Amino acid sequence: MKMGNSSLGKSIFLPKSSSIRYRLMATAANEAGGALSVKYYGKNVFIVSDPVLGRELHTKHASSLMRGGFPYKIVRTLVGVGPLTANGIEWLDYRQDLNPSLSESAVSPYLPTLVGSYADLFNRWVELARPGPISIRRDDILHTVYSVVSRLVFGFKIDDTDLDKLFQVDSAKYLLVGKLLVSCVSSPFTLPSWIPFSQMGMLNKLCSESDKVLQRQLDIFYTRHGVSDPASCILDTVYSELTNRDRCPLDFRQKRELNLVKNLFHAATMTTGLALDWALRVLSAKPHIYEVLQHEVDSLVGDDSSIPMALPSLQNCRAFILEVLRLYNPATAVVKTVACDISYSDGFVPRGSILITSIYGIHTNNFYWEDPFLFRPERFRLDSYPNDAYWPFFIGGHACPGKILALSELISALVLILRRFKLVSQPFLNLNGIQLGPLMSASGTEPILLELRT
């Protein structure tokens, strides 16, 4: 496939386009036939929205693509060096440490803890809803996900003070990262982090605060591990796997292990929380879909404890979540730097270029998807969807290792909510997306309205 042209090419990187840049890139690349080449500050920028070309570039030529440049410097400041930011052998080492803890066999023992944690938190919402409908905002959902993920990662409930601190600092970091990404796209010049009042300096300070909170939890985990029967959690599985492979026992007070936890924690909180927020917003705006899902839940789920066993049977709920991740996936693109010349099946990408693979573009490419901008969960129920054009967790060696856990978590949380609440119909709810940072969220600020089921 040759790189094409688009009338939108020049407008993509304008400062005023920052909040909808993900949409402009997708539209421009699809308008150009699935691949677009533009010049930006003298650099070649290639935007790909064709899954066939994307797969070729990210599998056959994966060794030629690197995580680099100022955007990844920002992400490294945010999460440290780890699976989300490392390259080459360093990346492989982190993935080998982490992958077994997120395999299908490892995820099953986590599910009772995951369901129980969400159930406890949603029961608090039940108490608040007894007098009448309650308003649930995005921060309420994100804070809930933070609490569950912390229990899942460490095996114990984080102190409320530390949890609130971590959530507040992380929220501030994501807003600041959004500003930094906008500024680095609008101009290649950014004040260095050693200048105290610079945005990078502020980000370093916030990251230091969140690191201290996570380090405290790691110290607690390290003290508890092996003293008593630990709760089933991700760090226990990582520890056991490395011990079984005759690796040195982990010392979670070391920087490398802190970075691993930071990558894991950031990958599992904001993305899941935003996806769950999108799911509830869609159900509020489309009550006919809500009724189908609630009927399925009532028919197949006896009580909360039966949810893990019922997950394979909840086909409508699964199809709904898959469609949410297609049209409203928080991760809209993957950016790589081309480390050496690439000659692909029908073209050439020179060294030093920036390759942007538009996940949103792939998911809305009408060559592969019928009516791509219509929300139609039934396309996943029929098993006739174009699997090669479905990239919510990316593809190849760099695909998200937490895919199985993420899907199980989203479906479980949705089922727990549907068992307790009726979503108040809001047919005019804003379902437009906006990108203020590395992830895409709903542009509307209207709350989700929940009332107790009778």
ABEGO torsion letter per residue (X at the ends): XBBBBBAAAAAAABAAAAAAAAAAAAAAAAAAGGBBBBBBGGBBBBBBABAAAAAAAAAAAAAABBBBEAAAAAAAAAAEBBAAABBEAAAAAAAAAAAAAABAAAAAAAAAAAAAAAAAAAAAAAAAAAAEBBBBBAAAAAAAAAAAAAAAAAGBBBBAAAAAAAAAAAAAAAAAAAAAAAAAAABABBBBAABAABAAAAAAAAAAAAAAAAAAAAAAAAAABGABBBBBBAAAAAAAAAAAAGBBBBBAABAAAAAAAAAAAAAAAAAAAAAAAAAAAAAAABAAAAAAAAAAAAAABABAAAAAAAAAABAAAAAAAAAAAAAABABABBBBBBABBBBBAABBBBBGBBBBBBAAAAAABAAABBGAABBBAAAAAAGABBAAABAAAEBEAABBAAAAAAAAAAAAAAAAAAAABBBBBBAABBABBBBABABBBBABABBBBBBBBX
